[in-house]
Amino acid sequence: MRHPAGSSGSRGVARPAPFLLLSIRGEDEAAEDEYRAMMRFAGLDTTGMRRIRLTDEPLGDIDLDDWSGIILGGGPYNVSDPVDAKSATQQRVESELLELIGRIVDRDFPFLGCCYGVGTLGTVVGAVIDRTYPEPVGGMKITVTDAGRDDPLFTELPDVFDAYGGHKEAAAVLPPEALCLATSPQCPVQAFRVRQNVYATQFHPELDLDGLDIRLDAYKNHGYFAPESAEQLKLEARQWKVRYPQTILRRFVDRYAR
């Protein structure tokens, strides 16, 4: 593919296989901030985390053996939107992602889908993805479930922690083989795992206050909130102490780097 993984160094020692970030953000400032945040909280640089912006180019051939793990970022797409409401780009992106995630699940390959990951992974495994449980953009209280207490990525998190998010669709029902790892008062599935290594979170583990400000500006005309309320939402976001979600990214990288 056009995004090669690790290669041998000058002394013939192979570099660690990088992680791959798949981005569905067409807005440059939001896409660049997402990439920087993912790298920062994962403890990686552009060598350790490569990126494909799916809004700009096709996914291409992905050989899972080239990568330590795959991370899917969030964005304005919803898998539950009517087909005739989806752009040609969204239809292409979803078709490519669903095929790839199907292979990821079959192989139990390390995957972390953030927000949009719930819709895509959920679709692949047979979850009910709809608009029953939307949440407004901003802070939210996340509660770790009993299953989450035993999960390697969630086990050391507090029982309840603050996170940032905002979404139109969510998983209303999970299939029996999916473990719900976290929940919130307005959205019963905030995170789940399939098999041993395939994860999705509804909240954004890469999102801090600065990143939220950027996204509020980028998506104020995308129907998540009234455009004139953006500045008030920024003020309200400052009341939340978002300290723990980002550790999920670092644990994912530490667990699966090879």
Buried (B, 14 or more C-beta within 10 A) or exposed (E): EEBEBBEEEEEEEEEEBBBBBBBBBBBEEBBBBBBBBBBBBBEBEEEBBBBBBBBEEEBEEBEBEBBBBBBBBBBBBBBBBEEEEBEEBBEBBBEBBBEBBBEBBEBEBBBBBBBBBBBBBBBBBEBBBBEBBBBBBBBBBBBBBEBBEEBEBBEEBEEEBBBBBBBBBBBBBBEEEBBBBBBBEEBBBBBBBBBEBBBBBBBBBBBBBEBBBBBBBBBBEBEBBEEEBBEEBBEBBEEBEBEBBBBBBBBBBEEBBE
